Amino acid sequence: MRKPIPPMDLMFFLLESPQSPKHVAAVQVFKKPKNAPDTYLRDLVAAFKAAPVVAPFNYYPHFPRMGMPEWRVQEDMDMDYHVRHSAVPGPGSDEQLMEVIQRLHAGMLDRRRPGWICQVIEGLENDRFAVYSKIHHAYIDGMTGVKRMYGALSTSSRTRKIVPPWSYELERPSSAGKRRDSDPLKPILKRLRGLGEVTGLLSDMGLQWLNVREGKAQIPYSATPTLLNKPLEWETRSTAVCTLPLDRVKAIGKERGCTVNEVVLAIIDAALHDYLQRLGESTGDPLIALCPMSVRSNKSTSKASSQLGAVHVKMGGPDMSVEERLQQVMESSHHAKEQVSGMSSEGMVDFVTLFLGSMELLNKTKLDRLIAPSCNVLVSNVPGPKGDNLYLRGSKLEASYPLSALLPGLNLTRPWSPTATAWILACWVTGIHCRTWGWWPSGWSIISNCWTRKYLVDVSRPRGKKRPGRNGESNTMLHAAITGWGKCLPPAVLCNDNLATFVDTDDAWITSRTGMKERRIAHVEASDLAHVACERALAAAGLAAQDIDLIIFGSCTGDNIVPNTASRVQHLLGAQGIASMDLNTACTSGTYALSVATAMIKTGSVRRVLVIGAEKTSAVLDWVNRNVAVLFGDGAAALVVEPSEQEEGLLGEALGCYAEARDSLFIQNYGTAFTNHPDALATSWDFDGQDIFRRAVGGMAQASEKVLAEASLTVDDVDLVVPHQANLRIIEAVGKKLRAPEDRVFVNIARYGNMSAATALVALVEAVEEGRVKPGANILIPAFGAGLTWSSHLIRWGGRTEPLGRTDIDLPPCDKSALELVQPYLKQQRLQQG
């Protein structure tokens, strides 16, 4: 079979170069099914290679010396070339995946073969893998790509049949439709009409460009040059991705009366201006976005071609608020759509063919240095999957990142999709930029941090509305959802063998009685641990510190009593004018802090709260007492809690205290009762292990039963129990009392020991990070501490288990071992004991 290559597709071939390849791509990230065999991915690759290849994926371009270029059919497909298998090195983070993707996406496709490849990439953390599909733009546009990419997946996790995109048959026009279109003159008349429309549009734009005629729509070649207009070099391309919560984006659009695309454009605009200002490249003028769009009709989905239109959108100036930017984007988008509203799809395709061709021609001849650029950034929008969960041979689709064809400068692509679980929407953004431009740390900060942590919050901030719950404004039941989470563990590890060097013990004795193998020792203060955990929690929530109303620092080993330690965390975060307070119920301080935060949000007195559990127990530990020295470690975790009308967050709690047993765990010489006392010595611990064990098991179990009963639930309704990690025997005893299956009880005590107030929150954060917490999961957190306090908290997790952003903030380096860090405390205690 031979057929001519349509003009737009031919343009993609003719203007292609190593610096500007004309392929599009998608990265789909999947979670492997439980109990997948070791050969799962090898079998998947084999099935991909064995799948049949349908048009246009068996076409390759032929450029004869005489005559028009044409498509030809590849009779013998080399599937080992088209389907490939590779892996990323450990730990397999998303950043590592993007490093691989940017290399795979850089090179041109071989024109001697059909223009596509598929790469299965294994080794991603949390038992995930990725499928990278790269297809020349002459073969598909966004709409056909979406139909093939997601149509090839199944809505059932049990489906084992594989129909990859190159095997997926698009629906063809009905025979009746073919008869209606059988008039040979009709295509010619459509083409002539399209050329007439293009002539009229270009004439109108030309008069505007010469200032002869006024027009409200943005015209090409009138943007202010910026750093973003520099070419993307092959060896310096970089790719980054981020996720925006589409439910929030859609809510903003509904409130402001605009589309999702316009909200995202405003956020992108604000972030790019911030980027330019950091580099001293601020132009003082609005940025111009080129926004491609599909003009493909249902009748043309089976064609091997691209059918694209495009509009220019004028965004906001550098000093505008995000809200003002959104208004500017809305107006410009409206005028742009109005300008092309009467054009046919043929006219739009012809216009874009001429326009993109002119951009590439000017770039190749360097004439673009003599005139204003047409735009500053390309922002493509393609729809993502809709509706149900999607699966590939039982593997659940968790994310899908598109990558656009590369024009000179910055290229961004945004699909939207309902995340399949819990019907929470997500918006994925992919950016391709040049590393030589300047500040763009790891390719992530401008996307993950700037967009989600600042601008989404700014544009979604209510206008003139009171906080929920005040003055009877709303009768809707308000909940306090956990939207961000982070932990910080000091790097120095004290193992059981280290302890055996200065107390009478060994690894077997400690492990058999406690379940602990190692713990962390801090080289900084508890507030420093808390600060890093908070930064990570804020990034995960897509917020900045200034968006928080209250910080609750739960701890019994704070840096100071006066002033409170929460104020230092606030200072380190740079959050001015907000409230901060300490809370001490020993090991239950972190979960008690969650209770306080939830109650204050429900009353409307605060909106967003940072809940912290942090400890530096090593500074007050009785290192010469074997029964105590082996138990405790240092660490911190933080949660961001904010209002929600969904039934999520803390649904119920049971709190209490065996005050009559407060002496069962008592730190001597610690507190104002001992301050300036003439006989005060280094801290020592009174520790009645048997009484603590008995009361801890009883209190945690009874509290859990009470909170479940009040919620009309049973332990069978609990998806995960995350108990306070004080002793493995206590954890097992509580689990047995509750009749909770072992595989639904989270245990990490072997790695960290008992971190007091940080323990339960660190365990919760780690459970989320390890994929043990699913959207909508019921989580039970029983805990106990000195006092003897006890509690149990019932949490319903929200719809998101992936962080919206990340941060590079970390602790300063530690130049000592854990054993070296412990020695000053040990020396002082030995001296005072004689």
C-alpha positions, 0 to 999 in steps of 0.5 A: 500500500502507498498513500501520500503523506498529508501536508502537516505530517510532511511538515513535521518530517521536513522541519525535523532536526536533532535539535528539534525532533518531531515526536510525541511521547507518554510515560505511564506509571503502573503499580504491579499486582500483588504476588506478581511473579518474578517473570511478570515484566519479561512476560509483559514485554514478550506479549507486547512483541507478540501483539499484531501491528495495525495501521499506521504503526506499520507505516514508514515514510518514503521520500522518492527522488521524483514525486511526492513523499508517501507512506509505505507498509513495513511488511516484516516488523522488527519488534525487538527494535520497537519494543524494549526492556530496561531498568533504573538503578535503585532506589528507583525514584521519579527523579531517576525515571525522568532522567532516563526519560529525558535521554530516551526522548532526546533522539530522533526516530529512525525514518527507515522504520515505522516511527515508534518505540515502546520501552518498559522500564522496571525498578521503580520504588514501591513495586512500580514500573513505567511504559514509555511510548514514543511516536512521531507526530506525523502518525498521531495527534493528541486525540488519537494518541489518547484513544489508543493509549487509554483504550488499550487498557482495561477497567478490570484488574483481572483482564490478562489480554493485552492490546497495546496501542499499536494493536488497538483499532480505532472506530472507523466511520460508518458505511453510511458516513462513507457514502455521504462523503463519497463526492470526489469534489467535496475534499477539494471544496473543503480545502479551498474553503480552508485556504480562503479562511487562512488567507482572511485570518492572516490578512487580519493578523497582518493588519493588527501586526502593522497597527493598522487595525485594532484587535483583542486577540493576541497575534503571532510574532509579538511576544517579548523575548525572554530566556525561555525563547532560547533553543533547547540543545540536545545534550542539555534537555531536562524533563520534570513532572508534577501533579496538581489536584484537579478537584481543587483546580476544577473548584477554582474554575467553577468559582471563577467561571473559567475552564481548567485549562485557564486555571492551569495557564494562570498557575504556569504563568505565575511560576514562570515569572517567578523563575525569570525573576530569580534569574534577573530575566524579568521582562516587565511584559506578559508572557505569551503561550501557544496552545495547540488543540485538536480539530479532529472529528470523529470521522477522521480518527482512523487516519494516520495524520495530525489534525491540529489547531493552535491559539495564542494566549496572552498571560499576566504581567510579572507584578500581577497577583495570580488572581489577576493573571487568571482574569487576563488569561480568561479574557485573552483565551476568550478573544483567541477562541472568538477569532477562530470560532468560524474556521473549519478544521481544514482551515485551522490545520492549514493555518497551523501548518503555515505558522509552525513551518514559519517558526521552524524556518525562522529558527533554522535560518536565524532570522528569528533573532531579527523579529519578535518571537511568536510565543514564550512557551508552548502549553499543550493540553490533552485529555487523560483517562476518564472514569474507572481505574485502568489496568494493564494485565492487572497492574494499576495505572497510577500516573500518565505524563505526556511529552510534547514535540519540541519547539524552540524554548520551553515546552509544557504538556498537561493532561487531566484525568480522574485518578481512579481510586476514590474519584479524586482528580489529578492534573499531571504537568510535564516540562521540558527545558534547557539546563543551561538556562540557569536555576532549575534545581533537579528540574523539580523545584519550579514545578513541584514547589513553585506551582503547587506550594504557592500559586495553586494556594494563591489562586484558590484563596477565597475572596472575602469569605469567612473561615468555615464554621463561623457565625453559622455560615455553613451547616455542612459538617466540617472535617480535618483532612490530612493533606501533607506528610513528612518525616525526618530521621537523623543519619547516625544509626546506633545498632544493638552491637554498639549498645553492647559496648557500654551496657551489659547486653547483646543483640539477641537479648535486645531483639528477643525482648523488644524487637529492636535492631537499631535506632537513630541518634540526632546530631541536631536539636529536636526543632531541627528534625521537626523543621525538615519534617515540616518542610516535607509535609508542606511540599507534599500538601502543595503549601507554603509555611505562610499558608499555615495558621497554627503549629503544634509541636508534640514532644517531651524533649523540646529544645526549651521550656521558655520559649516554646520549641514550636516558636523555633520551628516557626522561625526556621520555616519563615512563617510570620504572624502565625500561632505556635504551641507545644504539647506534652503527653510524652509518647502520645504527644503527636497523636494528641496534637492531631486531636487538638488540631482537628478540634480547632479546625472544626470550630473554625478558629484555624484553617491549616495546622502543622501537627508535629511529633518530634523527639531527641530522647538521646539527650535525656536518656539513662544510658547506664540503665540497660532496661532504658538505653536499648529502647529509645531513639530520635526522629520527627514527623509532621502532618498538614491538616486542613478543612474538608467537607468530605468525611476524612481525617480524624473521625474519632478518638478515645483519650485517657490517662492512668494518673495513679501509675504516673511513677511507672515511667518517671525521668528524675532530674528533668523539669522545674521540680529539679531546676537549681536543686543542690542535689540535682544530677544527670537524668535517670529513669524510673522504669517499671516495665511490667506495669507499663506493659500491662497498662499499655496493652489494656489501655490501647486495646480498650481505647481502640474498641471504644473508638470503633464502637462509636464509629459503628465499625469493627476491626474488620473495617480497619485497613491498617493498624499503626500502633505506637512502636514501643515494644514488639511484644506490646504491639503483638499483644494489642493486635491479638486483643483486637483480633487484627490480622498480622498483615494489617498491623504496621511495624517498623520498630526494628529500624527506629526503636521507640521515638516517643512522640514521633513514633506513631506519626513516623510509622503513619508517614512510612506506611503511606510512603510504602503504599500500605495506605490506600485512598479512603483507608480506615487507619487505627492508631493506638498509643500510650505514653508516660503519665500513663496516657493512652489513646486510639485515633481512627483516621480515614485517609483522603483520596491522595497518597502521592505528595504534590511536591518535594523539597531538597531541604535536609539536615546538615551533614553529620560527621560523627557516628551514633556511638560518638554522639552518645559518648558525652551523655554517657560520660556525664552520667558515669561521672555523677554516679562515681 
